[in-house]
Amino acid sequence: MIVMAEELHKITPEELMKLYSDKSSFVLLAFSYLHDRDVAEDIFQESVLYILENRDTITVANARWYFSRVILNKCLYYLRQSSNRARIRDNIRDSAIMAENISILSDTASDMAAFNADLSGCLEQCRRELPPLAYNIFIDAKIKGLSYKDIAEAHNVTQRRVATEMQRALVVFRRVFKDYWFLFLVVFCKG
């Protein structure tokens, strides 16, 4: 199994700007748990502020993945707080929905090792199914964030070939990551 080891680094202003420019994806991520657009927007803003305030102490391998986790943790905190308020008001119907979302988020937080193993397995399956060029081009574009021009130069192919290999890889990645469709959209289909 191939494990991609990215170097830990502090989140750069450029990475933060990229994250901020993809606001709609992250708001959608929060909204999928909170079912409230305004609160989802607030969670996004709070997450950006958290990163800004703590950028000197945070080291990450993948800023996008880390930012997604910050948003999910803030959603979990919000849902727990809302659940407590709903219980006080005896709002059983809303509490049941929030409890389900808390359970989903808590399971996600506690099962990260299994989840990471699943993702590694999915990446390995994609690597086995794809020609090496298509897999490497996809990783260069979606994980490393390289432009098609840079990828074409690195692999000594045309930009058109890069686009063709990306299409080939996307078909396989979508199929393999079907159980993680939302994560796939957020992480692999950015920008």
Secondary structure, 3 states (H helix, E strand, C coil): CCCCCCCCEECCHHHHHHHHHCHHHHHHHHHHHHCCHHHHHHHHHHHHHHHHHHCCCCEECCHHHHHHHHHHHHHHHHHHHHHHHHHHCCCHHHHHHHHHHHHHHHHHHHCHHHHHHHHHHHHHHHHHHCCHHHHHHHHHHHHCCCCHHHHHHHHCCCHHHHHHHHHHHHHHHHHHCHHHHHHHHHHHCCC
